[in-house]
């Protein structure tokens, strides 16, 4: 299989992941509109409007996050204000109240690569908090390197073994699927920059990711 074919296959897997994540809120929008078309009771119509509002916000929040995490957001420059990443993560997790966000990033700007890595690690850690919990994110840029730390803690923390393997760089080609595409992409981006990703051991009550990206300071 050629490199071009590999790239197309990976893009297809990533698109499948994004479509899967957007299907629920967009489907809720469609259901709400169908209910509104037949409903005459004022109270029920208000409930439909509330459903539509929640679904629209969820869809918009996910699109904002995906634009930064997987697209070319932030203009054509090389750096992105970390506040944009914070707002995107809050929209994905903190707004629901299921996950509390701790933000420890004082930098005024981070490279686009660092922001993509930070967002994707935060997404993986946040999804691993299946019963909610605390999601702490830190990043620091020093001369020649940017270091990122993502920590997740909650009543039940589950990281899929294939996601762990994708982040660790041990996932076999047969394991690349829509659910592992983002983790695999993060590993490839960091390795291409000459950096590394470390993970806390499986079975721990706290999930910890660390990424070191040379040449970003």
C-alpha positions as CSV (number, residue, x, y, z in Angstrom):
1,X,0.0,0.0,0.0
2,X,1.4,3.4,-1.0
3,X,1.9,6.3,1.3
4,X,-0.9,8.2,-0.5
5,X,-3.2,5.2,0.1
6,X,-2.2,5.1,3.8
7,X,-3.0,8.8,4.2
8,X,-6.4,8.4,2.5
9,X,-7.3,5.4,4.7
10,X,-6.2,7.3,7.9
11,X,-8.2,10.3,6.9
12,X,-11.3,8.1,6.3
13,X,-10.9,6.6,9.8
14,X,-10.6,10.0,11.4
15,X,-13.6,11.2,9.6
16,X,-15.5,8.2,10.8
17,X,-14.6,9.1,14.3
18,X,-15.7,12.7,14.0
19,X,-19.0,11.6,12.3
20,X,-19.6,9.1,15.2
21,X,-19.1,11.8,17.8
22,X,-21.4,14.3,16.0
23,X,-24.2,11.8,15.2
24,X,-25.8,12.0,18.7
25,X,-26.3,15.8,19.0
26,X,-27.2,16.3,15.4
27,X,-29.7,13.4,15.6
28,X,-31.2,15.1,18.7
29,X,-31.6,18.3,16.7
30,X,-33.5,16.4,14.0
31,X,-35.7,14.7,16.6
32,X,-36.5,18.0,18.3
33,X,-37.5,19.6,15.0
34,X,-39.8,16.6,14.2
35,X,-41.4,16.9,17.6
36,X,-41.9,20.7,17.2
37,X,-43.7,20.2,13.8
38,X,-46.5,18.1,15.4
39,X,-46.6,19.6,19.0
40,X,-49.2,22.2,19.9
41,X,-49.0,22.1,23.7
42,X,-47.0,25.2,24.9
43,X,-45.2,23.3,27.7
44,X,-44.1,20.5,25.4
45,X,-43.0,23.0,22.7
46,X,-40.8,24.7,25.3
47,X,-39.2,21.3,26.2
48,X,-38.5,20.8,22.5
49,X,-36.9,24.2,22.3
50,X,-34.7,23.3,25.3
51,X,-33.7,20.1,23.6
52,X,-32.9,21.9,20.4
53,X,-30.8,24.5,22.4
54,X,-28.8,21.8,24.2
55,X,-28.2,19.8,21.1
56,X,-27.1,22.9,19.1
57,X,-24.7,23.9,21.9
58,X,-23.2,20.4,22.1
59,X,-22.8,20.3,18.3
60,X,-21.1,23.7,18.2
61,X,-18.8,22.8,21.1
62,X,-17.7,19.6,19.4
63,X,-17.1,21.3,16.1
64,X,-15.0,24.0,17.8
65,X,-12.9,21.3,19.6
66,X,-12.5,19.2,16.4
67,X,-11.4,22.2,14.4
68,X,-8.5,22.9,16.8
69,X,-7.7,19.3,17.5
70,X,-7.7,18.0,13.9
71,X,-7.9,20.9,11.6
72,X,-5.9,24.0,10.8
73,X,-7.6,26.4,13.2
74,X,-5.9,29.5,14.6
75,X,-5.1,31.1,11.2
76,X,-2.0,30.4,9.2
77,X,0.5,31.3,11.9
78,X,2.6,28.8,13.8
79,X,1.1,29.6,17.2
80,X,-2.3,29.5,18.9
81,X,-3.4,31.2,22.2
82,X,-3.8,28.4,24.8
83,X,-7.1,30.1,25.9
84,X,-8.7,28.8,22.7
85,X,-7.7,25.3,23.7
86,X,-9.1,25.8,27.2
87,X,-12.5,27.1,25.9
88,X,-12.7,24.1,23.5
89,X,-12.0,21.6,26.4
90,X,-14.5,23.3,28.6
91,X,-17.1,23.0,25.9
92,X,-16.4,19.2,25.5
93,X,-16.3,18.3,29.2
94,X,-16.6,21.1,31.9
95,X,-19.9,22.5,30.6
96,X,-21.8,19.2,31.4
97,X,-20.6,19.3,35.0
98,X,-19.4,15.6,34.7
99,X,-15.7,16.6,34.5
100,X,-14.0,19.4,36.4
101,X,-11.1,21.1,34.6
102,X,-7.9,22.3,36.2
103,X,-5.9,24.5,33.9
104,X,-2.2,25.1,34.5
105,X,-1.0,26.8,31.3
106,X,0.5,30.2,31.7
107,X,2.1,30.5,28.2
108,X,0.7,33.3,26.0
109,X,1.1,31.2,22.9
110,X,1.7,27.5,22.0
111,X,2.7,26.0,18.7
112,X,-0.1,24.5,16.7
113,X,1.5,21.1,17.2
114,X,1.6,21.5,20.9
115,X,-2.1,22.5,21.0
116,X,-3.1,19.5,18.9
117,X,-1.3,17.2,21.2
118,X,-2.7,18.8,24.3
119,X,-6.3,18.7,23.0
120,X,-6.1,15.1,21.9
121,X,-4.5,13.9,25.1
122,X,-7.2,15.8,27.0
123,X,-9.9,14.2,24.9
124,X,-8.6,10.7,25.5
125,X,-8.1,11.3,29.3
126,X,-11.5,12.9,29.6
127,X,-13.3,10.0,27.8
128,X,-11.4,7.6,30.2
129,X,-13.2,9.3,33.2
130,X,-16.3,7.2,32.6
131,X,-18.0,8.4,35.8
132,X,-16.6,11.9,35.7
133,X,-13.8,13.3,37.8
134,X,-11.0,15.8,37.6
135,X,-9.1,16.6,34.4
136,X,-5.9,18.6,35.0
137,X,-3.9,20.0,32.1
138,X,-0.5,21.7,32.2
139,X,2.0,22.9,29.6
140,X,5.3,24.7,29.8
141,X,7.6,26.0,27.1
142,X,11.3,26.3,27.8
143,X,14.1,27.1,25.3
144,X,14.0,24.3,22.8
145,X,11.2,22.2,24.2
146,X,7.5,22.2,25.2
147,X,6.3,19.8,27.9
148,X,2.6,18.8,28.2
149,X,1.0,17.0,31.1
150,X,-2.5,15.7,31.3
151,X,-3.9,14.0,34.4
152,X,-7.3,12.3,34.9
153,X,-8.7,11.1,38.2
154,X,-12.1,9.9,39.0
155,X,-14.2,7.1,40.6
156,X,-13.7,4.9,37.5
157,X,-10.8,5.4,35.0
158,X,-10.7,3.1,32.0
159,X,-8.3,3.6,29.1
160,X,-8.9,1.2,26.3
161,X,-5.8,-1.1,25.8
162,X,-5.8,-0.3,22.1
163,X,-5.8,3.4,22.8
164,X,-2.9,2.9,25.2
165,X,-1.0,0.9,22.6
166,X,-1.6,3.7,20.0
167,X,-0.2,6.3,22.3
168,X,2.7,4.1,23.3
169,X,3.6,3.4,19.7
170,X,3.0,-0.4,20.0
171,X,-0.3,-0.7,18.1
172,X,-0.1,-3.2,15.3
173,X,-1.4,-2.0,11.9
174,X,-4.5,-4.2,12.3
175,X,-5.4,-2.2,15.4
176,X,-5.8,1.1,13.5
177,X,-9.5,2.0,13.5
178,X,-11.7,5.0,13.9
179,X,-11.5,4.9,17.7
180,X,-7.7,4.6,17.7
181,X,-7.0,7.1,14.9
182,X,-6.7,10.2,17.0
183,X,-4.3,8.5,19.5
184,X,-2.2,7.1,16.7
185,X,-2.1,10.5,15.0
186,X,-0.8,12.1,18.3
187,X,2.0,9.6,18.6
188,X,3.0,10.1,15.0
189,X,3.0,13.9,15.3
190,X,5.2,13.8,18.5
191,X,7.6,11.2,17.1
192,X,7.9,13.2,13.8
193,X,9.0,16.2,15.9
194,X,11.6,14.1,17.7
195,X,9.6,14.0,20.9
196,X,8.1,11.3,23.1
197,X,4.9,10.4,24.9
198,X,4.8,8.6,28.3
199,X,1.9,7.0,30.1
200,X,1.2,5.9,33.6
201,X,1.0,2.1,34.0
202,X,-2.3,0.3,33.5
203,X,-4.5,-0.3,36.5
204,X,-3.6,2.9,38.3
205,X,-6.4,5.0,39.9
206,X,-4.9,8.1,38.2
207,X,-4.3,8.4,34.5
208,X,-1.2,10.4,33.5
209,X,0.0,11.4,30.1
210,X,3.2,13.4,29.4
211,X,4.5,14.7,26.0
212,X,7.8,16.3,25.3
213,X,8.1,18.2,22.0
214,X,11.5,19.5,21.0
215,X,12.0,22.6,19.0
216,X,8.9,24.3,20.2
217,X,10.4,26.8,22.6
